[in-house]
Structure formats: structure tokens, C-alpha cells
């Protein structure tokens, strides 16, 4: 009696394990049979359509191949109505083609010069004439009725060696044979579907038994513990997490998301509609189902990732991940600076390896005084270069880029000149370092390319770089003594994909202009052939930060 009371009392009715097993089995049964039938029907229909297209293509290929046969394109191919060679050739071809029931060749006088039924050879063709003018390619497939009954027929036009129309070829499959193949295919799919249902029923039975056994030790408090664990994990994240259902109502928002989106840190977002927030955080994602990353909000300190939750191509919700732009930008700048420091070290290592070889040679020739003077000279030059760059540019990643490019210029026999009075400080205008690195790096690489297009090693190659900043303004200049840009190319150099250096180029200057434009800057270029090119980039305090 106590055991029965436990099943009938309490705040909520308790479903017995036997009832759960039966419910699970019935649900699985309905799903399995429905799915198997749908897949079977869909597979049959798809296969029928595929076979129809395959059959039509096969008919067209055979008709076209016969129409192009050398025996048919000869100028005198239709002079001899009893051409034994043609008849034997087509009879042999017909025997090798199991799927083709009839092959017929008709000349311009509508006389059958060949037919699989030899009794019809030499008789007049009275069926529908092909309309090649309405079709492309000189061949097509239609349903027709002929001496053999209803059929699927492919026409192909015959043209002689002079290109004149000389008749047509018909490759035919009888409808009754097509229907027989369709019925056989249907029974095969039906048999597969029945076997699949039986196998799935066995699996469903075994699965329901396992579910019953697993539920014996699965108490509701386990589910509670799982949800608490999930909440604790999500609350420890620095990124804001926001989840909404398909109707746009917020189902979950961690503490970080509340701090980022609400002025009141004690506010609760759960249950509110997503449109109640100032920014359209997930509304568009629910509509179009597209994933988006690093989207800027009206709040300049937040970057947003939007990921839809989809079931059967239908959005049932979405998740927003909010990043602190300051931390994100700092991480990117640190990574960019490290990468260019590595590039700088690599370039300097290559340069110093060459210089060590020179020192070794001088020592081996016992020219010790020359070796000493050479070492002192390169040490002084290297210290001066690094010191000049570090004093002029206080942004580490940009300074590392310039040091690396100076070493690269030395390898290319190019004199790199850092203009006098060059100075840049992020305190004057805090532009993203990754943007500056991309812009400056592309312009310097283009200058190197321009000065190494020819093999004239007597001409002095100079690259002059300047960067200047004051509160609210930044100016960047790059001047080279390269081959210059032709006047007719100046109007197109910033277009995506436009290049005079071959395919796969033409994206660097387009990227430079796009970045400069996104940050509200302006870029100008002046060039003269065989003299050089000058680029100038300007940012002012009115710059709109769209990072």
C-alpha cells in the first residue's frame, strides 16, 4: 500500500517507468515508420527523376554519336538506300545497347534508310518531323508515338561534310519497357523500406529498454545539478552570453552581458524581448539565419558575434556573444606587434648572416683592421637605425615593422630614409596598430616592387618614409625612386583586382584605401614615369572610428 501511495501522491504526478517506456516506444515507432516512408518515397521519386534524366541523356548521346558517324556525313551517304555497311554497323551497335529498343535513320526525303526493324527500311517516315530550329545543339528528346507504340525518342540532326542538312537519327526506348523498369525500381525501394523499418523497430525496442534501465537511477536533482553547473560555467566567462528563442524573447543572459548592455548592473534581461534593447542585437539573425562575427554596436566598446540556432533550416533561436572591444583590440595589437617583431628579427638575422660572412672573409685574408672597421661601422649603423626608429615611433608594432623593412631594403640594395622630424605617438591620435601595419606595410612593399622591376643596378634606389602626428592629426608619406605609374593607370590603381603585374595581384592598394576610408582618412598619389611615386595618407580628429 505504501508503494502505491508513492505513485499517486505529491505536488506533481509521477509517470511510471513502464509508461515512459511505452510512450517512448510508440513515439519512436511513429517517427521511424514516418521517416522510413518519407525517405523511401523521396528516394524513389529522386531516383525516378535521375533515371529519366540519365535515360534522356543516354538517348541523346547515342543519337548524336550516330548522326556524326563518318558513314552518315559523306556527301554520297544517302545515294545507296541499301548500304550494307551502314546497316551492319547500326545492327551491331543496336545489339550492344541493351537500353535502346529502336534506331532509325531518315533522309531529307523522309525515307527510312535504316531501321532496327529491317522491314521498314526504304519506307516513308510519316511521323512528326523534328523541329531542330527550336532546339539548341541539333538534338533533343520528346515523347512520341510510332510504329512500335508509345515511346521516348531522341532526335539528332545529320549534316554532311559541307554542313548541309542531310536527315536525322532517332534513338528510341519503348514506354512499356520504361514502365517495366520503373515498376522494378519501385519494388526494390519498397523492399528496402520494409527492411529498414524492421531494422529500426528492432533498434527502437532495444533503445527503449536501455532508456528504461537508465532512468532507474536518474533522479530530478541530477537535472537541477546539471543546470546549476551550466549557469556557473557561463557566469564565469568574461564574454557576455545572450540567448533568445525563435520569438525574440531572452531566455538567458549572464552577468557579463547585463553589465555590457544595462546601466543598472542589478537589472534582469531574462523574459524581455530583444527589441527592447537599444541595439538590434539578434533581430536580423532570427530573420535571415546568417552567422556574423565581430559586428560593432553603437556602443563603441562592444564587439558582437551572432550565431543562429537552427532546426530543419528554421531558426528556433539565436545566441549573441559580446566581447569587450578594448581587450580584443589590445590582444590583436599585442599579436600583431609580436608577429612583426618576429619578422623584424628574421630580416635582421638574414642581414647579419651576410655581414658575418664578410667579416669571416676579411679575417681569413688577415685584413684585421678592415674587419674591425667594418664591425664598428655596421654596429654603429644598426644602432642608429634602431635608435632613430624607436625615438620617432612610440608604437612598438609599427616600429618593429619599420626596422624589419629597413633590413629588407638593405637586402634589396635600397636606401631606406626615415624623414627628419618623423614622429608618431598614439597619444596624439590612437589609430589601431593593425590598420597602420597593414597600410604602411603594403605601401612599402609596393615601393620595393617598383624599384626592383628592372635590372639597372647603377641607378640609386631610395625609399623615403615619413610619419608625423600632432594632437588630432596623423600624416604618413611614402616616396620611392621606382619606375613610376603610367597616367592611364593612376585612375585604376585602387580598384580591387587591378594590377599591371599579372594575375593574382591588385588587392593591396584596394585594401589600403578601404582601411583608410573606414577610419575616415584620405589617401592621395602622385607619380611620374621613370622618376618615382609618392603616397600621402592623412587622418584628422574628425576621423570616424569604424574599427
ROTI-893259 format. One record per residue (C-alpha): z, y, x; residue in three letters; residue number from 1. Coordinates in nm, 3 decimals. Layout:
<lovexs>
Z|Y|X|ALA|NUM
...
</lovexs>
This chain:
<lovexs>
0.000|0.000|0.000|UNK|1
0.074|0.240|0.284|UNK|2
-0.264|0.172|0.436|UNK|3
-0.439|0.255|0.110|UNK|4
-0.236|0.575|0.075|UNK|5
-0.352|0.691|0.417|UNK|6
-0.708|0.678|0.298|UNK|7
-0.651|0.873|-0.022|UNK|8
-0.409|1.149|0.072|UNK|9
-0.429|1.459|0.288|UNK|10
-0.595|1.802|0.276|UNK|11
-0.945|1.656|0.322|UNK|12
-1.078|1.319|0.203|UNK|13
-1.130|1.077|0.487|UNK|14
-1.455|0.879|0.497|UNK|15
-1.406|0.515|0.586|UNK|16
-1.587|0.374|0.888|UNK|17
-1.773|0.133|0.663|UNK|18
-1.905|0.424|0.454|UNK|19
-2.007|0.610|0.769|UNK|20
-2.195|0.304|0.893|UNK|21
-2.376|0.262|0.561|UNK|22
-2.463|0.632|0.543|UNK|23
-2.586|0.627|0.899|UNK|24
-2.794|0.314|0.839|UNK|25
-2.951|0.448|0.517|UNK|26
-3.033|0.778|0.685|UNK|27
-3.184|0.601|0.984|UNK|28
-3.380|0.372|0.755|UNK|29
-3.536|0.661|0.563|UNK|30
-3.612|0.852|0.881|UNK|31
-3.758|0.551|1.058|UNK|32
-3.985|0.448|0.773|UNK|33
-4.095|0.807|0.709|UNK|34
-4.161|0.871|1.075|UNK|35
-4.344|0.542|1.124|UNK|36
-4.564|0.604|0.819|UNK|37
-4.640|0.963|0.923|UNK|38
-4.720|0.861|1.278|UNK|39
-4.930|0.570|1.154|UNK|40
-5.125|0.786|0.911|UNK|41
-5.161|1.068|1.165|UNK|42
-5.268|0.823|1.435|UNK|43
-5.524|0.664|1.203|UNK|44
-5.671|0.998|1.097|UNK|45
-5.680|1.129|1.452|UNK|46
-5.838|0.809|1.579|UNK|47
-6.096|0.811|1.299|UNK|48
-6.189|1.168|1.385|UNK|49
-6.201|1.081|1.753|UNK|50
-6.419|0.777|1.688|UNK|51
-6.650|0.985|1.467|UNK|52
-6.695|1.245|1.741|UNK|53
-6.735|0.971|2.001|UNK|54
-6.991|0.793|1.782|UNK|55
-7.191|1.112|1.726|UNK|56
-7.185|1.193|2.096|UNK|57
-7.297|0.840|2.180|UNK|58
-7.585|0.862|1.931|UNK|59
-7.692|1.199|2.068|UNK|60
-7.674|1.081|2.430|UNK|61
-7.886|0.773|2.356|UNK|62
-8.143|0.968|2.154|UNK|63
-8.168|1.237|2.420|UNK|64
-8.198|0.981|2.703|UNK|65
-8.483|0.803|2.524|UNK|66
-8.655|1.135|2.445|UNK|67
-8.653|1.223|2.815|UNK|68
-8.785|0.883|2.924|UNK|69
-9.090|0.916|3.156|UNK|70
-9.282|0.681|2.923|UNK|71
-9.250|0.933|2.638|UNK|72
-9.306|1.263|2.821|UNK|73
-9.650|1.159|2.960|UNK|74
-9.940|1.354|2.816|UNK|75
-10.102|1.027|2.702|UNK|76
-9.782|0.865|2.581|UNK|77
-9.893|0.856|2.215|UNK|78
-10.259|0.767|2.271|UNK|79
-10.193|0.392|2.266|UNK|80
-9.999|0.305|1.947|UNK|81
-9.931|-0.048|2.067|UNK|82
-9.787|0.044|2.402|UNK|83
-9.635|-0.290|2.502|UNK|84
-9.439|-0.146|2.794|UNK|85
-9.267|0.112|2.573|UNK|86
-9.189|-0.149|2.309|UNK|87
-9.040|-0.393|2.561|UNK|88
-8.838|-0.115|2.727|UNK|89
-8.685|0.002|2.398|UNK|90
-8.626|-0.355|2.276|UNK|91
-8.435|-0.429|2.595|UNK|92
-8.238|-0.104|2.563|UNK|93
-8.154|-0.184|2.199|UNK|94
-8.014|-0.525|2.298|UNK|95
-7.776|-0.365|2.549|UNK|96
-7.642|-0.116|2.293|UNK|97
-7.413|-0.301|2.054|UNK|98
-7.318|0.013|1.864|UNK|99
-7.680|0.112|1.785|UNK|100
-7.845|-0.052|1.487|UNK|101
-8.187|0.115|1.487|UNK|102
-8.403|0.306|1.735|UNK|103
-8.716|0.478|1.610|UNK|104
-8.978|0.699|1.781|UNK|105
-9.208|0.917|1.569|UNK|106
-9.504|1.121|1.697|UNK|107
-9.630|1.458|1.574|UNK|108
-9.845|1.282|1.308|UNK|109
-9.527|1.133|1.161|UNK|110
-9.636|0.783|1.269|UNK|111
-9.371|0.546|1.398|UNK|112
-9.489|0.446|1.746|UNK|113
-9.175|0.238|1.786|UNK|114
-8.911|0.096|1.553|UNK|115
-8.645|-0.169|1.608|UNK|116
-8.799|-0.340|1.305|UNK|117
-9.144|-0.408|1.453|UNK|118
-9.290|-0.440|1.104|UNK|119
-9.254|-0.062|1.066|UNK|120
-9.440|0.022|1.390|UNK|121
-9.756|0.216|1.306|UNK|122
-9.637|0.310|0.956|UNK|123
-9.587|0.665|0.837|UNK|124
-9.243|0.819|0.855|UNK|125
-9.166|0.963|0.509|UNK|126
-8.803|1.064|0.560|UNK|127
-8.659|1.408|0.625|UNK|128
-8.811|1.577|0.926|UNK|129
-8.567|1.712|1.185|UNK|130
-8.514|2.087|1.199|UNK|131
-8.471|2.148|1.571|UNK|132
-8.521|2.522|1.531|UNK|133
-8.183|2.548|1.357|UNK|134
-8.002|2.344|1.620|UNK|135
-7.927|2.418|1.984|UNK|136
-8.019|2.179|2.263|UNK|137
-8.301|1.995|2.084|UNK|138
-8.075|1.728|1.932|UNK|139
-7.818|1.689|1.654|UNK|140
-7.653|1.432|1.425|UNK|141
-7.663|1.407|1.042|UNK|142
-7.605|1.162|0.757|UNK|143
-7.934|1.034|0.613|UNK|144
-8.080|0.753|0.405|UNK|145
-8.363|0.543|0.549|UNK|146
-8.538|0.209|0.502|UNK|147
-8.221|0.035|0.624|UNK|148
-7.996|0.220|0.380|UNK|149
-7.727|0.489|0.431|UNK|150
-7.686|0.573|0.796|UNK|151
-7.559|0.810|1.063|UNK|152
-7.860|0.941|1.251|UNK|153
-7.910|1.141|1.573|UNK|154
-8.238|1.328|1.627|UNK|155
-8.374|1.426|1.970|UNK|156
-8.697|1.618|2.028|UNK|157
-8.965|1.484|2.265|UNK|158
-9.153|1.728|2.487|UNK|159
-9.441|1.623|2.709|UNK|160
-9.494|1.722|3.069|UNK|161
-9.649|2.053|2.959|UNK|162
-9.344|2.139|2.748|UNK|163
-9.528|2.083|2.417|UNK|164
-9.352|1.920|2.123|UNK|165
-9.466|1.556|2.105|UNK|166
-9.243|1.399|1.839|UNK|167
-8.883|1.290|1.803|UNK|168
-8.644|0.999|1.858|UNK|169
-8.389|0.866|1.611|UNK|170
-8.080|0.668|1.716|UNK|171
-7.916|0.519|1.406|UNK|172
-7.592|0.349|1.305|UNK|173
-7.575|0.199|0.955|UNK|174
-7.299|0.331|0.731|UNK|175
-7.191|-0.020|0.630|UNK|176
-7.125|-0.106|0.995|UNK|177
-6.933|0.220|1.044|UNK|178
-6.723|0.141|0.736|UNK|179
-6.653|-0.208|0.868|UNK|180
-6.527|-0.062|1.197|UNK|181
-6.311|0.186|1.003|UNK|182
-6.152|-0.091|0.795|UNK|183
-6.080|-0.295|1.107|UNK|184
-5.922|0.006|1.272|UNK|185
-5.712|0.078|0.962|UNK|186
-5.574|-0.277|0.956|UNK|187
-5.493|-0.260|1.327|UNK|188
-5.296|0.062|1.277|UNK|189
-5.128|-0.084|0.966|UNK|190
-5.020|-0.388|1.163|UNK|191
-4.889|-0.168|1.447|UNK|192
-4.699|0.049|1.196|UNK|193
-4.535|-0.255|1.032|UNK|194
-4.433|-0.398|1.368|UNK|195
-4.294|-0.056|1.473|UNK|196
-4.091|-0.031|1.150|UNK|197
-3.944|-0.378|1.205|UNK|198
-3.852|-0.299|1.565|UNK|199
-3.700|0.035|1.465|UNK|200
-3.498|-0.131|1.186|UNK|201
-3.351|-0.373|1.437|UNK|202
-3.268|-0.084|1.669|UNK|203
-3.116|0.119|1.380|UNK|204
-2.897|-0.175|1.284|UNK|205
-2.772|-0.219|1.639|UNK|206
-2.717|0.154|1.676|UNK|207
-2.518|0.181|1.353|UNK|208
-2.291|-0.100|1.469|UNK|209
-2.233|0.079|1.800|UNK|210
-2.158|0.406|1.619|UNK|211
-1.903|0.226|1.405|UNK|212
-1.732|0.085|1.710|UNK|213
-1.736|0.416|1.897|UNK|214
-1.580|0.603|1.603|UNK|215
-1.274|0.379|1.608|UNK|216
-1.125|0.580|1.894|UNK|217
-1.288|0.917|1.826|UNK|218
-1.034|1.149|1.663|UNK|219
-1.097|1.505|1.532|UNK|220
-0.873|1.653|1.800|UNK|221
-1.131|1.541|2.056|UNK|222
-1.388|1.765|1.891|UNK|223
-1.136|2.050|1.895|UNK|224
-1.072|1.997|2.265|UNK|225
-1.448|1.999|2.331|UNK|226
-1.494|2.334|2.155|UNK|227
-1.195|2.486|2.335|UNK|228
-1.335|2.370|2.667|UNK|229
-1.673|2.525|2.585|UNK|230
-1.512|2.857|2.492|UNK|231
-1.303|2.861|2.808|UNK|232
-1.611|2.800|3.024|UNK|233
-1.817|3.070|2.854|UNK|234
-1.535|3.322|2.867|UNK|235
-1.500|3.282|3.244|UNK|236
-1.861|3.391|3.302|UNK|237
-1.928|3.746|3.422|UNK|238
-2.256|3.747|3.230|UNK|239
-2.242|3.834|2.863|UNK|240
-2.339|3.548|2.629|UNK|241
-2.456|3.623|2.275|UNK|242
-2.577|3.355|2.031|UNK|243
-2.727|3.417|1.686|UNK|244
-2.853|3.189|1.409|UNK|245
-3.202|3.199|1.259|UNK|246
-3.097|3.475|1.018|UNK|247
-2.978|3.703|1.296|UNK|248
-2.603|3.667|1.244|UNK|249
-2.395|3.649|1.561|UNK|250
-2.230|3.308|1.596|UNK|251
-2.073|3.357|1.937|UNK|252
-2.009|3.643|2.179|UNK|253
-1.794|3.606|2.488|UNK|254
-1.562|3.873|2.619|UNK|255
-1.812|3.998|2.876|UNK|256
-2.071|4.058|2.602|UNK|257
-1.817|4.254|2.394|UNK|258
-1.732|4.477|2.692|UNK|259
-2.101|4.544|2.762|UNK|260
-2.207|4.620|2.404|UNK|261
-1.899|4.771|2.237|UNK|262
-1.694|5.078|2.315|UNK|263
-1.389|4.902|2.178|UNK|264
-1.303|4.603|2.402|UNK|265
-1.098|4.453|2.117|UNK|266
-1.394|4.451|1.877|UNK|267
-1.532|4.126|1.737|UNK|268
-1.906|4.068|1.720|UNK|269
-1.896|3.724|1.556|UNK|270
-2.026|3.739|1.199|UNK|271
-2.209|4.070|1.242|UNK|272
-2.584|4.099|1.209|UNK|273
-2.770|4.152|1.534|UNK|274
-2.942|4.463|1.391|UNK|275
-2.603|4.635|1.367|UNK|276
-2.609|4.681|1.745|UNK|277
-2.770|4.986|1.898|UNK|278
-3.037|4.789|2.087|UNK|279
-3.285|4.536|1.943|UNK|280
-3.134|4.259|2.149|UNK|281
-3.266|3.945|1.977|UNK|282
-3.456|4.060|1.668|UNK|283
-3.800|4.028|1.829|UNK|284
-3.712|3.694|1.986|UNK|285
-3.628|3.547|1.645|UNK|286
-3.965|3.668|1.511|UNK|287
-4.204|3.574|1.790|UNK|288
-4.011|3.295|1.964|UNK|289
-4.101|3.423|2.313|UNK|290
-3.881|3.394|2.620|UNK|291
-3.819|3.719|2.804|UNK|292
-3.631|3.786|3.125|UNK|293
-3.492|4.098|3.296|UNK|294
-3.550|4.320|2.991|UNK|295
-3.399|4.668|3.020|UNK|296
-3.180|4.801|2.740|UNK|297
-3.126|5.165|2.653|UNK|298
-2.802|5.126|2.842|UNK|299
-2.928|5.161|3.198|UNK|300
-2.663|4.928|3.339|UNK|301
-2.767|4.615|3.145|UNK|302
-3.048|4.365|3.205|UNK|303
-3.119|4.110|2.934|UNK|304
-3.259|3.755|2.923|UNK|305
-3.370|3.635|2.579|UNK|306
-3.421|3.265|2.505|UNK|307
-3.511|3.130|2.158|UNK|308
-3.365|2.808|2.021|UNK|309
-3.646|2.618|1.851|UNK|310
-3.673|2.309|1.639|UNK|311
-4.019|2.183|1.540|UNK|312
-4.182|2.509|1.650|UNK|313
-3.946|2.705|1.426|UNK|314
-3.680|2.937|1.565|UNK|315
-3.335|2.838|1.448|UNK|316
-3.154|3.089|1.663|UNK|317
-3.156|3.265|1.997|UNK|318
-2.935|3.327|2.298|UNK|319
-2.904|3.651|2.494|UNK|320
-2.769|3.660|2.849|UNK|321
-2.662|4.007|2.960|UNK|322
-2.646|4.094|3.331|UNK|323
-2.474|4.385|3.496|UNK|324
-2.766|4.577|3.647|UNK|325
-2.551|4.721|3.926|UNK|326
-2.451|4.377|4.054|UNK|327
-2.801|4.242|4.000|UNK|328
-2.963|4.530|4.188|UNK|329
-2.711|4.507|4.470|UNK|330
-2.781|4.136|4.508|UNK|331
-3.157|4.196|4.514|UNK|332
-3.119|4.472|4.770|UNK|333
-2.900|4.251|4.987|UNK|334
-3.150|3.967|4.967|UNK|335
-3.445|4.199|5.036|UNK|336
-3.266|4.356|5.330|UNK|337
-3.181|4.016|5.474|UNK|338
-3.539|3.895|5.435|UNK|339
-3.684|4.194|5.615|UNK|340
-3.417|4.176|5.884|UNK|341
-3.534|3.817|5.944|UNK|342
-3.898|3.934|5.952|UNK|343
-3.800|4.208|6.196|UNK|344
-3.619|3.962|6.422|UNK|345
-3.918|3.725|6.411|UNK|346
-4.162|4.000|6.508|UNK|347
-3.935|4.126|6.785|UNK|348
-3.884|3.772|6.912|UNK|349
-4.260|3.723|6.940|UNK|350
-4.298|4.060|7.116|UNK|351
-4.016|3.987|7.363|UNK|352
-4.157|3.643|7.439|UNK|353
-4.477|3.808|7.559|UNK|354
-4.277|4.054|7.767|UNK|355
-4.070|3.776|7.921|UNK|356
-4.395|3.613|8.033|UNK|357
-4.493|3.939|8.204|UNK|358
-4.153|3.958|8.379|UNK|359
-4.182|3.595|8.488|UNK|360
-4.527|3.661|8.635|UNK|361
-4.405|3.965|8.828|UNK|362
-4.113|3.766|8.969|UNK|363
-4.338|3.478|9.069|UNK|364
-4.562|3.729|9.252|UNK|365
-4.242|3.861|9.423|UNK|366
-4.302|4.207|9.275|UNK|367
-3.932|4.255|9.210|UNK|368
-3.937|4.633|9.199|UNK|369
-4.217|4.626|8.943|UNK|370
-4.028|4.370|8.736|UNK|371
-3.714|4.581|8.745|UNK|372
-3.903|4.893|8.642|UNK|373
-4.080|4.701|8.363|UNK|374
-3.749|4.567|8.227|UNK|375
-3.591|4.911|8.233|UNK|376
-3.893|5.062|8.063|UNK|377
-3.915|4.813|7.774|UNK|378
-3.538|4.821|7.725|UNK|379
-3.544|5.196|7.700|UNK|380
-3.843|5.194|7.465|UNK|381
-3.685|4.930|7.240|UNK|382
-3.353|5.115|7.224|UNK|383
-3.532|5.438|7.149|UNK|384
-3.738|5.280|6.869|UNK|385
-3.440|5.115|6.702|UNK|386
-3.220|5.418|6.752|UNK|387
-3.485|5.655|6.615|UNK|388
-3.541|5.442|6.305|UNK|389
-3.171|5.384|6.237|UNK|390
-3.094|5.754|6.277|UNK|391
-3.380|5.852|6.047|UNK|392
-3.334|5.590|5.770|UNK|393
-2.988|5.501|5.645|UNK|394
-3.114|5.232|5.404|UNK|395
-3.076|4.904|5.605|UNK|396
-3.355|4.708|5.438|UNK|397
-3.609|4.990|5.478|UNK|398
-3.502|5.043|5.841|UNK|399
-3.540|4.669|5.908|UNK|400
-3.890|4.681|5.760|UNK|401
-3.990|4.971|5.988|UNK|402
-3.851|4.802|6.300|UNK|403
-4.047|4.489|6.218|UNK|404
-4.366|4.690|6.158|UNK|405
-4.320|4.870|6.493|UNK|406
-4.312|4.531|6.665|UNK|407
-4.617|4.422|6.466|UNK|408
-4.801|4.740|6.569|UNK|409
-4.729|4.661|6.934|UNK|410
-4.889|4.318|6.892|UNK|411
-5.200|4.477|6.736|UNK|412
-5.228|4.743|7.011|UNK|413
-5.149|5.015|6.757|UNK|414
-4.929|5.311|6.843|UNK|415
-4.665|5.345|6.570|UNK|416
-4.539|5.703|6.543|UNK|417
-4.237|5.791|6.333|UNK|418
-4.292|6.155|6.250|UNK|419
-4.045|6.414|6.368|UNK|420
-3.782|6.522|6.116|UNK|421
-3.820|6.193|5.922|UNK|422
-3.503|6.133|5.730|UNK|423
-3.409|5.930|5.422|UNK|424
-3.072|5.884|5.258|UNK|425
-3.011|5.704|4.927|UNK|426
-2.754|5.974|4.855|UNK|427
-3.039|6.224|4.809|UNK|428
-3.224|6.004|4.564|UNK|429
-3.120|5.643|4.505|UNK|430
-3.452|5.462|4.468|UNK|431
-3.442|5.078|4.454|UNK|432
-3.485|4.941|4.805|UNK|433
-3.707|4.654|4.685|UNK|434
-3.951|4.909|4.541|UNK|435
-3.954|5.113|4.863|UNK|436
-4.005|4.799|5.072|UNK|437
-4.300|4.685|4.861|UNK|438
-4.465|5.029|4.860|UNK|439
-4.414|5.107|5.231|UNK|440
-4.495|4.751|5.341|UNK|441
-4.826|4.745|5.152|UNK|442
-4.935|5.085|5.284|UNK|443
-4.850|4.993|5.646|UNK|444
-5.028|4.656|5.619|UNK|445
-5.338|4.827|5.476|UNK|446
-5.330|5.071|5.769|UNK|447
-5.311|4.783|6.020|UNK|448
-5.606|4.614|5.849|UNK|449
-5.810|4.937|5.855|UNK|450
-5.755|4.983|6.228|UNK|451
-5.848|4.625|6.314|UNK|452
-6.171|4.593|6.117|UNK|453
-6.386|4.644|6.428|UNK|454
-6.363|4.522|6.788|UNK|455
-6.368|4.867|6.952|UNK|456
-6.063|4.842|7.176|UNK|457
-6.139|5.170|7.357|UNK|458
-6.059|5.389|7.053|UNK|459
-5.697|5.497|7.035|UNK|460
-5.530|5.348|6.726|UNK|461
-5.241|5.546|6.583|UNK|462
-5.031|5.494|6.272|UNK|463
-4.810|5.786|6.174|UNK|464
-4.534|5.728|5.923|UNK|465
-4.305|5.983|5.770|UNK|466
-4.027|5.967|5.512|UNK|467
-3.836|6.277|5.403|UNK|468
-3.563|6.324|5.148|UNK|469
-3.353|6.604|5.012|UNK|470
-3.132|6.608|4.703|UNK|471
-3.356|6.511|4.413|UNK|472
-3.680|6.450|4.607|UNK|473
-3.843|6.195|4.842|UNK|474
-4.176|6.220|5.027|UNK|475
-4.348|5.925|5.203|UNK|476
-4.660|5.968|5.419|UNK|477
-4.877|5.707|5.595|UNK|478
-5.168|5.823|5.816|UNK|479
-5.395|5.598|6.021|UNK|480
-5.696|5.640|6.250|UNK|481
-5.882|5.349|6.096|UNK|482
-6.235|5.318|5.960|UNK|483
-6.158|5.527|5.651|UNK|484
-6.261|5.470|5.289|UNK|485
-6.607|5.540|5.156|UNK|486
-6.633|5.821|4.899|UNK|487
-6.775|5.586|4.637|UNK|488
-6.473|5.354|4.679|UNK|489
-6.200|5.620|4.658|UNK|490
-6.201|5.625|4.277|UNK|491
-6.151|5.248|4.251|UNK|492
-5.905|5.153|4.528|UNK|493
-5.609|5.149|4.286|UNK|494
-5.778|4.917|4.035|UNK|495
-5.646|4.563|4.010|UNK|496
-5.870|4.319|4.198|UNK|497
-6.095|4.587|4.354|UNK|498
-6.143|4.531|4.727|UNK|499
-6.409|4.573|4.993|UNK|500
-6.254|4.290|5.198|UNK|501
-6.369|3.996|4.990|UNK|502
-6.233|3.785|4.706|UNK|503
-5.862|3.729|4.652|UNK|504
-5.775|4.083|4.763|UNK|505
-5.731|4.415|4.585|UNK|506
-5.381|4.372|4.439|UNK|507
-5.171|4.558|4.700|UNK|508
-5.265|4.919|4.616|UNK|509
-5.265|4.837|4.244|UNK|510
-4.908|4.710|4.280|UNK|511
-4.811|5.017|4.484|UNK|512
-4.946|5.259|4.224|UNK|513
-4.786|5.062|3.938|UNK|514
-4.443|5.070|4.104|UNK|515
-4.470|5.438|4.193|UNK|516
-4.578|5.520|3.840|UNK|517
-4.296|5.310|3.686|UNK|518
-4.044|5.519|3.878|UNK|519
-4.209|5.847|3.780|UNK|520
-4.362|5.918|4.120|UNK|521
-4.713|6.021|4.218|UNK|522
-4.950|5.892|4.487|UNK|523
-5.246|6.070|4.648|UNK|524
-5.502|5.959|4.906|UNK|525
-5.738|6.141|5.138|UNK|526
-5.988|5.964|5.361|UNK|527
-6.282|6.030|5.588|UNK|528
-6.508|5.759|5.723|UNK|529
-6.460|5.677|6.093|UNK|530
-6.169|5.925|6.106|UNK|531
-5.884|5.777|5.904|UNK|532
-5.687|5.768|5.579|UNK|533
-5.374|5.946|5.457|UNK|534
-5.149|5.835|5.170|UNK|535
-4.874|6.054|5.024|UNK|536
-4.612|5.944|4.770|UNK|537
-4.372|6.186|4.602|UNK|538
-4.062|6.127|4.389|UNK|539
-3.864|6.413|4.236|UNK|540
-3.539|6.447|4.042|UNK|541
-3.736|6.421|3.716|UNK|542
-3.814|6.060|3.813|UNK|543
-3.766|5.829|3.519|UNK|544
-3.587|5.517|3.639|UNK|545
-3.755|5.226|3.464|UNK|546
-3.639|4.957|3.701|UNK|547
</lovexs>
